[in-house]
Amino acid sequence: MLLFRPFLISLGITGVYAATPTISAQTSSVTGCHSHGSSIYCIDGDGHEVLVSATSTPTTGIPAQYTGCHSHGNESYCMDEDGNDVLIQAEGSEDSHSEEDAHKHEESSSEGKQNCHFHAGVEHCVNEGESEAKSAPSCGTQTRDYNMPLRIGTLFVVLVTSSIGVFAPILLMKLPFASINGVISTVIKQFGTGIILATAFIHLYTHANLMFTNECLGELEYEATTSAVVMAGMFIAFLLEYIGHRIIVARNSKRNSAETTPSESQPIEQKGEQDHTQDQQQQPTLACLGHSHGSFDLTGPNSKFSVIVMESGILFHSILIGLTLVVAGDSFYKTLLVVIVFHQFFEGLALGARIAILQGPIFPSKAGMAIAFALITPIGMAIGLGVLHTFNGNSRGTLIALGTLDALSAGILVWVGVVDMWARDWVIEGGEMLNAKLGRVLTGGMSLVSGLVLMGLLGKWA
């Protein structure tokens, strides 16, 4: 159009260039109309593309041309098929590109914005407007401001909640009502069994799998890594319990043998009477010991070791929970905090129920085990506060470490939950629920399912 400007000026047509560019005054129609997105473009008499700003979208499709072109002041118009004027703007005018420029500005500004969410406490960021499947992952450290007072304050909230959860069953078992204690014991123990099982499968196994399939880790050569590590955790739990029980049984057998050896200075008759008496006293003890070893009677002398194995699996993942909670962004922190509080409370009930029925007084052994659980998640949160601005949950080393620990913890809790808790109580000979009355069976069954459902539901957010 600029090439024709001297010619148009010589003809006195100068108003066309006083404002935005318009189509040539020689154009009486625009033809070859087509669309770019939602906009309609045509070709004027000079072969230039122009924008047709119609007030409404044609109902019969885009017309092939607009005729009867004329000018009103500095603006050019043509007529559509219905005789209505439509504004014609030359390509390159400010108005013709206002919508396109605004759209590009939105796209460019959205490129700098990221939508960050969390998988198992590890942050995953994608550009807004892009699907997670198509966007490249952001594997670097995300820099942001954290609400430190909130995190420090909630550390004590988690501490108190965990303490209430783990100590409540221990104290409730001391109520001076046998029938109430029996009902409370059944409810809490079976609810705790459901909690442990759901924690192993819904939380830990899933979390480990998310770590090992994270795009920032890359593709693993062995696809069954998560299952293999879980299986290793189960085998470790089995091996520890088996060796521990063998050692305990051997020690008790030696102790009992030493106690039943008669003194040589005693008369033969007295030795015989003493042997008979001690055999009568000793046989129930040995039977109890064998029964405890075979059916995991939690009141037996070797049950503490099994509870310690269970607690070790819980402690492994509880410290990870505290760490990943603190490093979560503020937008997700409050939601995750609520979930973690319930998680720790329910898990405390599960562990506390098994600690409560161990032999011996509350102090120091039972209290020490309970305190260890109450402190471990706040300790993880304190570690998270220390590395808050440098922690990168998407680094390769971090993903492997978190995934391995979660999978090992899952394997330990699968063994303890399925074998030592669920099967021992319900289907193995000597289990307390195997020949229990119907009312107790229904109570225990409902409690078990409630634990599975509630902890499974929490897996939606953590």
Number of C-alpha atoms within 10 A of each C-alpha: 12 9 7 9 14 12 11 18 13 9 9 9 13 13 13 20 14 8 10 16 21 23 28 17 14 11 17 16 18 27 18 14 19 17 12 8 6 7 15 17 23 23 21 24 15 12 11 14 20 24 28 23 18 17 10 7 12 12 7 7 7 13 16 11 18 25 17 14 21 20 15 8 8 14 17 22 24 23 20 17 12 7 11 11 20 19 21 27 24 25 17 14 15 13 16 20 14 11 12 12 13 11 12 12 12 11 13 11 11 14 14 9 13 15 12 16 16 16 14 23 25 21 20 22 19 20 18 17 13 14 10 14 8 8 13 14 16 17 18 14 14 18 10 9 10 17 12 13 9 13 22 15 10 18 20 13 15 24 21 16 19 29 22 19 25 30 22 17 25 24 13 15 18 12 12 9 9 11 10 13 16 12 14 16 21 22 21 24 28 27 27 28 31 30 29 29 25 26 28 29 18 20 22 26 24 20 25 29 19 17 28 25 18 22 16 19 17 10 11 11 7 8 11 11 18 25 17 15 22 27 19 18 25 21 16 17 24 19 12 13 20 14 10 14 19 12 13 16 17 11 12 16 14 10 11 14 11 10 11 15 12 15 10 8 7 11 10 12 9 12 16 13 12 16 16 12 12 15 14 11 12 17 11 12 14 16 11 16 20 15 16 19 20 13 20 24 23 22 16 18 20 24 23 19 16 23 20 16 19 23 23 17 23 23 18 17 25 26 22 21 24 25 25 24 26 31 25 22 21 17 10 15 20 16 12 21 22 14 18 23 18 18 23 24 21 26 27 26 26 24 29 30 30 27 26 27 20 21 16 12 10 17 9 9 14 20 17 12 19 24 15 14 26 26 19 22 27 26 18 22 26 19 18 24 20 13 13 20 15 12 18 19 23 23 15 17 12 16 21 17 14 21 26 21 20 31 33 31 31 37 29 27 30 27 24 27 23 16 16 21 24 22 18 22 22 18 14 16 15 17 18 17 23 15 13 13 9 10 9 17 17 13 15 23 19 15 22 23 15 19 27 22 15 17 23 19 14 19 20 11 17 23
